[in-house]
Amino acid sequence: MKIKVGVIFGGESVEHEVSIISAVQAMNKMDEEKYDIIPIYITKEKEWYTGAMLRDVESYQDLNLIKKYANNVILCQKDGAFLLQSKGFLKKVIADIDIAFPIVHGTNVEDGVLQGYLQTIGIPYVGPNVYAAAVGQDKVYMRDIFKANDLPIPTYTWFYDVEYKNNQEDVMKRIESLKYPVIVKPATTGSSVGIGTAKNKEELEKAIEEAIVYDQKIIVEEMISNLMEVNIAVLGNYEQQEVSVIEEVLSKQAFLTYEEKYIGGGKGKLASKMTPMKSSKGMMSADRKVPADLTKKQEEEVKKIALKAFKVLGSSGNARIDMLIDTKAKKTYVNEINSIPGSLACYLWEYAGRDFSDLLDDMINIAIKDYKKRISKTHSFKSNILEGFTANGVKGMKGKLK
């Protein structure tokens, strides 16, 4: 019997379209001999839809057609089954699923919000749990945890938008204790949205104003000199992990921009010592060198840091760890973890000898194991301490309710 996989994507996020690209790529690579694939699209207005048309990326060119021809549903649990049920007075079961596969990016979906809902209704789901998703999306939480676990990170400071608006001078003093140039980031967005760099105070103010458009929490950190940016993927959970090959990110900017990642700011060709993959949409279209041009010692250091970062955040599934290397000082820093990376970092695993279909299969198997471990733990008690409760108090307890 096939496993019914509900692939969830979209959502109220500035990375909405990126999520669609990643999900469609994945759905078209899932082994249909093993899985029944049920697409579940969340609109920017937080409405949920399902239907076969959602597996075709061209369907998203006119969202009105989706609202007209796909089924508007809610995901709920009833009698131990997980149902996609129509809305309205006469509720109809459109489909049922065995496991959820969130392929989502950004705030309101990748940050633990969606994972919390899935865990509340009790469905098994692929990827990080609520805690790992939350800290993986928030660059401040993430860096605080990395720092507490002696992982190398760039020097940084952070603040809330209200602090900047109410006491700009104080915030600027804290930031200017850092060394220019600096990079300014919204703390909880991804895909390079809202990121800017600054070499002086004037540029810094402009970058902060841009970042505040996207987030209430802003992080500013020193830029690494003689920069080489490398990425590596980690697959597993807290018990067992394995790493992919390492890529070197090639960018014409100080960081890989949204346009280079997803719109084709780069040429979309893979600079590689190995057989090139065909150019594709999503993160697969960015310019890169695979494997990265590292010494054996540097390669081992990147792998060691990636595995530790993955474990200290309690990650699960397939995450991409982005790192920064000062090639002159020969020092490696953790930049961030992408708990659900664009294109699921499938290109890194293909070079490690694992095709996309096998990667998706492994992710689903990890999720099933995580679910079995989670339900084996005690999360509630069968006894009811409110038994015997009356308006005047509780049997066996002293005192009265006031």
N, C-alpha and C positions, 0 to 999 in steps of 0.2 A: 504494500500500500504506500502511495506517495505521501510525503510530508507536505502539508499545505503551508506555504510561506507567504505571509503578508508583508510585502516590501513597502515601508512607509517613507515618504519623501515630501519635499516642499516645505510648507510652514511659513509663519510670519518671521522672516529673517531676510537680511540683506543678501544672504547667500542662497536665496530661494531657487534661482535658476541653476546655480551650480549643483544644488542637490538633485534637481531634475536630470541633469546630464549624468551625474554619477549613478543615479538609480536606474536610468534607462540602460546605461552601459552594463550594469550588473545583471539586470533582469534578462537581457539578451544573451548573457553568458552562463546563466544557471542551468544545471543539468535537468532537463525536463523529463528525463526518465526516472529521476529521483523525487522531483518536486513539482507540485502544482503552484504556479506563481500567481499571486493575487496582488496587483498594484493598489496601493492606498495613497492617494494624493491629497495633501493638505494645502488648501489655497492660502493666499496671503491674508484672507479674511477668516482663517481658521476653520473653514468648512472642509469636511472629509468626503472624498469621492473614490469610487472604485469602478472598474470596467476595463475591458480588454484594450480599448483605445488608448489607455494611459501608458501602455508599453511603447508607444510610438512617439518619438520626440517631436514630430511635426504637429501632433495634436495640441501642443502648448503654444502654437503661434496664434491661436484664437481661443482664449479661455472661455468665451461664451458658449462654444461648441461643447466643451467639457461639461459645463453646467447644464446644458440641454440634454446631452446624450449619455453621460455617465450617471451612476447612482450616488446620490447624496446619502451618506451613512454615518452611523456612529459605531465605535468599537466597544463592545460590552461583553461581560461574562454572564452566562446563564446556564445553570445546572451543569457546571463544569466544562461547558463549551465556550469558545471565544468567537463571538458572532459579529459580522458586519451587518447591521440592521438598518433598514430605511427609517427616515425620520417622519414625524407626523403621527396622526391618531391611529391609523391602520398600519402598524409596524410589520414589516416583512423581512425575513432573513434573506439577504442577498448572497452571502457567502459565509463560510466559517474557516478559521485558520488555526493551525497548531502552534505556530511560532511567528513572532514579529521580527522583522529585519529592518531596523531604522537605518536609512542611508540619508542622513540629514546633516546639514551644516549650519552652524551659527546659533545665535541667541534664540531662545524660546523652543528649541528642538534638540540641539546637540548638547545643551548645557545642564541636562538632568531633568528638565521640565517634562519632556515626553517620556523619558525613562521612568520617572516617578509615577506617571499615569499607568504605564504598562505594568509596573510592579504592583500598583494598587489593585488592578483587576486580576493580577496573578498569572499573566501570560509569560511564557519563556520569551526572551528577546536577545538578539545578537548585539554584542558590543559592550561598552562600559556600563557599570551600574550607576545609580544616581550620584553617588559620591565622586567616583572617578570622572563622570561626565561633567559635573559641576566644576571641579578643580582643573580639569583639562580645558575648560572653556575660558576660565578666568585667569588671565596672565599674572595677576597679583597673587592670588591664592597659590597658583602653580609655582611661582618663584619663591614665595615664602616657604613652601614645602621643600623645594629643591635646596634652598639655602640651609634649612634645618637639617637636611640629610647630606650636607657637605658636597653637593653637586656644584660644579663650576658654572656660574651665571654672570652675565654682565652687571656692572654696577647700575642700580636703578633707584628711582623714587616714584611715588604715585600720589594721586589726590583725587577728590571728587569734584565734579563740575561746579557744585555750589561753593566749594572752598575757593575756587579760582574766581568765580563771579563776585564773591563777597570780600575776598582778601587776596587779590591778585599779586600784590607786592610780596606777601609772605610766601606764596606758592612759588613765585619766580626765584626767590632767594634759595629755596630748597632745591629747585632744579639747577640753578647756576652753581651749586656746589659740585655738580657733575662737570666733566670735561666735554667741551664741544669737540666734534659734532655729536649730536644726540639724535635718537629716533623716538618719535612720539606715536603712541598706539592707543586706540580704544581698548580697554582691558578685555572685553568679552566678544569682540568680533573676530572673524577669520578671513581668509582669502585676501589679506592685505587691504581690506576695506578701511578707509579712514586713516591710514598710516602716512606719516610724513617725516621728513628729516630737517634738521636745522643746524646751521653753522654759526648762528649768532642770535641775539635776543629778538630781533625783528622777525626772522624766519621761525623762531620758536613760538612766538605769539600766534602767527598764522597757522602753524601746524596744530597748536592746541585748539584753536577755534574750529578747525576742520574736524579734529577727533571728537570734540564735544558734541558735534552733530549726531554722532553714532552711539555715544555711550555716556553714562554718568560717572564712570570711573576711568581715569586716564593714567597710563604708565609712561614714564620717560626714562630712557636708559642710554648709557654711553655706547656709541657705535664702536665696533671692534675694528682696529686698524689692520691693514694688510689682509682684508677679509677674503675668506673662501667659505662659501656656504655649502653644507652637505646635509643630506637627508638619508635616513635609514628607517626601515619598517620593522616593527616587532609584532610577532603573532603569538598569542597564547593567553594565559591568565596568571594569577599570582603564583601558581604552582610550577608552571612550565612555560618556557618561552624559547623562541628561535628568532634569528635576525635575517633580514634580506641582504642583498648587496647594497653598497653605499653609492649614492649618486652625488655628483657635484652640480649645483644649480648654476646655470649661466644666465646672467641678467645684465642688461645695459644700464640698470639703475642701481641705487644703493641697496635695494632689496627687490625681490621678485614681485612685480606689481600684479594687480587683479587682471589687467589687460593681457599681460604676458602669460598668466596662468590659464585664462579662460576665453579671451576674445581673439588671441592670436597676435599679441604685440611682438612676439618672437616669430621666427620663421617656421616654427612648428616642426623642425627637423631634429632628430636625435643625434648629437655628437657622441659617438661611441667607439670604443676599441673593439666592440663586438658587433654582431649582425644587427643593423638598425631595425627598430620596429617601424611600422607604417605610422605616419602622422595621424592623430586623432583628436577629437574634441576633449575638453576637460583638461585636467592636469597632465594627461598624456601628451598634450600638444606643446608644453613648455620646453624650452631649450635646456638640455642637460648633457652631462657626460657620465656614462655608466660603463664600468665602475669608475668612481672618483680617483683622481690621481694622488693617491696617498701612499706613504711608506707603510710597511707592515706594522710598525709600532703605532702609527697614527690610526690605522684601520682597527687594530685591537682596542685602542683607547676609545674610539667612537662606539664600537660595539659594547664595550664594558659600561660606558656612561649611559647608552641607550637602554640597556637591560635594567640598570639600576633606576633610571627615571621612570620606566614603565612600571616597575614593581612598587616603588615608593608611592605612586599615585593610585595603586590598586587597579590598574587598567586591565581590560579584557578585550579579546577580539583581535583586531588588526589596527595598530596605531602607527603613525609616522612621527618620528622624532626628528626635529629640525635642529641642526647644530651650526655653530659659527667657529671658524678656525682662524686664529691670527697666525698666518704662515711664517712671519718673521720671528715671533716669540715662541712659535710652535706650541700654542696653548689652545685647547678646545673648550668651548662653552656650550651649554644647553640653551637653545633659544626657546623652543616650546614643543609641546606634544599636540598632535592632531588626533584626537580620539576616534574620529570617523573621517579619515582624510579624503580629499578630492580624488575621484576615480578609485577609491579604496587602495591607493598606492599599488595597484595591480602591476604596473610596469616594473616596479622594483622586484617583485616576486617572480615575474616572468624571466628575469635575468638570473634568478636563483634556481630556475628549473621548475617552477610551479606555475602552471597556467591559471588564468582567471577563474575558470570553472572549478578547479581543484581548491583554489584559495577560498572561494565562496563556500564550498563544501566544508572546508576546515573551520571556517568561522561559525557555521551553523552547528557543527559538532561541538565546538567549544562552548557555545551558548547552551546547548542541551546539558552538558556536564555542569556548567555553572548553575543552571536551574535546579538540577538534582541535588547539588550541594546546598543551595539556598533553602530548599524545602525540607532538607534533612535537619536543619537547625530549629531550635525552639524560638518561635516568635510571639506566641501567646499562650495563655493558660486556659485549660478547659474549665477550671473552677470559676465560679461567678461570685465575687466578693460582695455583689449587690443583692444576692439572694437574701430575702428577709428584710429588704429595705422598706421602710415606712416613712411617712411624712414627718414622724417625730424622731427618726434616727435609724440606725442600723443595728440589727440584733447582734449582740456580742461586742458592741463598741460603746465606750463611755461617752457621755455628752450628747448633745442634741445639735442638729443642724440649725444654724442661725441665718 
